[in-house]
Amino acid sequence: MSRERWLARLSILLMAGGVAVLIAFAEVHSVALVLTGAAGACLQLAGAYWFLAYRGPRRWAAFVLAVLAPIAVLTLYALAHLLWVAAVSLALVLAGLAAARACMGTLRYRSAPERPARRPEHAFLIMNPRSGGGKVARFGLAEKARAAGARVALLEGPGTVDVAALARQAVADGADLLGVAGGDGTQALVAGIAAEHDLPFLCISAGTRNHFALDLGLDRDDPSRCLDALTDGIERRIDLGLIGGRTFVNNASFGAYAEIVRSPAYRDDKRGTTLQMLPDLLRSDGGGPHLVARAGAADIAGPQAVLVSNNPYQTGDIAGLGRRARLDAGALGVIAVTVTSAAEAIGLARRGRGRGLIMLSASEVTVDAVDAENAEGAGGAAGAAGASQKEIPVGIDGETVLMPAPVRCSVRPGALRVVLPRNRPGTRPSRRAFSWKRLARLAGFGRIDAAGEDPGGTR
């Protein structure tokens, strides 16, 4: 707590210093300096939104605006001989904000209990040699797994291997642990089968992005360290997401992302396809289906994108949503984005204080899509009955599929027995979301209890 208090005081001093420099050297121009910078930032964000939302001459005019806005601001500062003042003031404020975030501390919660894992006698591991750019061969995963007593099935050769059938046959043959070295989609498929038979599951971080491994704290640079769990590991129960009878370990996405990835042209030209499709997906007059969702008791009408995650993502830094604080909270996370104008895009950049961003948690989420002409009167997921589309594209752990509408997502608390190595370099505490109130209390303008919590706060 002493370190956090001093960081809080330092942050206030740095931010006050930035304001002091502005007032001392810009004098009567200080207000104009701030307003000019804010206007330039808003114009840049608006230009970026218009570039994504329109085609043709308007798109390129927006691009020019986004590029020229910051240049114009810097030029005005230089002409007024205040460029160095703005730079020093901004640097002090940013340093103060960095110190403020560092002093927030970490979240404390009761996680699922760990226990020593029983060493498996008939471990069965499925490995994709192509996943992650060839990590299976590069780290000798198959050889090391066999040396630890596991049976390994390599997904090699022409044609598509039925991974689910492979895993189920292994269970029928007496496997007492299932594991995967591959992408998150394959991890989810086999994890669902392991949960179905109450078998331990081993995640090996040999995929490209390894989001599931990240949240488990596994070493993503050296996937061979995950194999330590076969000989000296711990076991913990975590949740699984369920969507239309299919398991997911990370998230299911609806709307813009799923629509773009589903396009046949996306694989060959990701950037061009995205720029071509985004205008219709971002603008309300695009003519396509409109999403409607119900998350718990909340209705969400007309978002361009909905992300349903197996446990909520951290919300302390909206620019870096990529980690979940825990995987055993027994809840789905829901993030819905609605950006239909430049003003809403600016509001979204201000960390979701406007209507453009909705974040909540629920035990069940239903997502439907209605025709554009019926969307206005749908009034939410429940009101869309009779107007829904037959199928909705859904990105499930990075793989896009079409699912019958409406699509129901739920969570299975503690469904998966995951086996982990004792030493996990990716394990780190989750930081609190930034709070001005907590900053003031830490700096000495309020009381913090012995555990580091605001009096009456929640953990």
Secondary structure, 3 states (H helix, E strand, C coil): CHHHHHHHHHHHHHHHHHHHHHHHHHHHHHHHHHHHHHHHHHHHHHHHHHHHHCCCHHHHHHHHHHHHHHHHHHHHHHHCCCHHHHHHHHHHHHHHHHHHHHCCCECCCCCCCCEECCCCCCEEEEECCCHHHCHHHHCCHHHHHHHCCCEEEECCCCCCCCHHHHHHHHHHCCCCEEEEECCHHHHHHHHHHHHHCCCEEEEECCCCCCHHHHHHCCCCCCHHHHHHHHCCEEEEEEEEEEECCEEECCEEEEEHHHHHHHCCCCCCCHHHHHHHHHHHHHCCCCCCCEEEEEECCEEEECCCEEEEEECCECCCCHHHCCCECCCCCCCEEEEEECCCCHHHHHHHHCCCCCCCEEEEEECEEEEEEECHHHHHHHCCCHHHCCCECCEEEEEECCEEEEEECCEEEEEEEEEEEEEEECCCCCCCCCECCCCHHHHHHHHHHCCCCCCCCCCCCCC
